[in-house]
Amino acid sequence: KPPFRRFLRFVVLSISWTFLSITCAFVIICHAYVTLLRKWLGVQKRKITKSAVTNIFRFVSCHKPDPITVEGYNEFIACHYFEFSTQVIDFEAQPQRFAFPQENSNQPLIYTPDFLVRLHDQQEVYFEIKPHSITLTDKFRQKWQLLQKAFGERDLSLELVTDRQLMR
C-alpha cells in the first residue's frame, strides 16, 4: 500500500502543478494580448509617477498580483470600497485616456477617469473621485457637464464620488 499511496500522491501533485502552470500561462498570454490590443487601438493607460503636487498611494489588492497606484487619499479609500464590494468583479485605476472635442477650442479635452469598475451585471462604470469642495466650483461643473455629455454619446457610464460619500 505505501508505494501505491506515494505514486497516487505524486500523480495528484503532478496534475495540480500542471493545472497551475497552464493557468499561469493563460493569464500571461491574456495580459500580453490585452497589452497588444491597447497599443494597436491606440488606447493608453496613464502611468502614475512621483509627484510634488499629489500624494501617491499604493493599494495592495487580495485579487491582483500587482499593487494599484492611485493619486490621493480619497482614491485610496475608494479602492477599499471597490475591493470589498459584493457588486464589483474587478476595478482598474487610471484605465485609459479619452480625447473629447471642445466647443470653443481646437484642442480636445484630454481626460482620464480615476477608475473603471466592472460589476456582476456585466456593466462597466467609470468613476471620478473628487473632494466635495472642488465639485462646487463653476469650472468643475462646466467640465463635468461636458464629460457627461461626451460619455453619454459613447454609451459609457461616468459617476462622480466625493470625499463626503467615501467617509460615511
DAKA-V784872 format. One record per helix or strand of 3 or more residues. SS is the DSSP state (a for helix, b for strand). FROM is the first residue (numbers start at 1). TO is the last residue. If there is no record, write none. Layout:
# DAKA-V784872
ss-><SS SS>
from-><FROM FROM>
to-><TO TO>
This chain:
# DAKA-V784872
ss-><a b b a b b b b b a a b a>
from-><2 56 68 73 88 97 109 115 124 132 138 157 163>
to-><41 59 71 84 93 100 112 119 130 135 153 162 166>
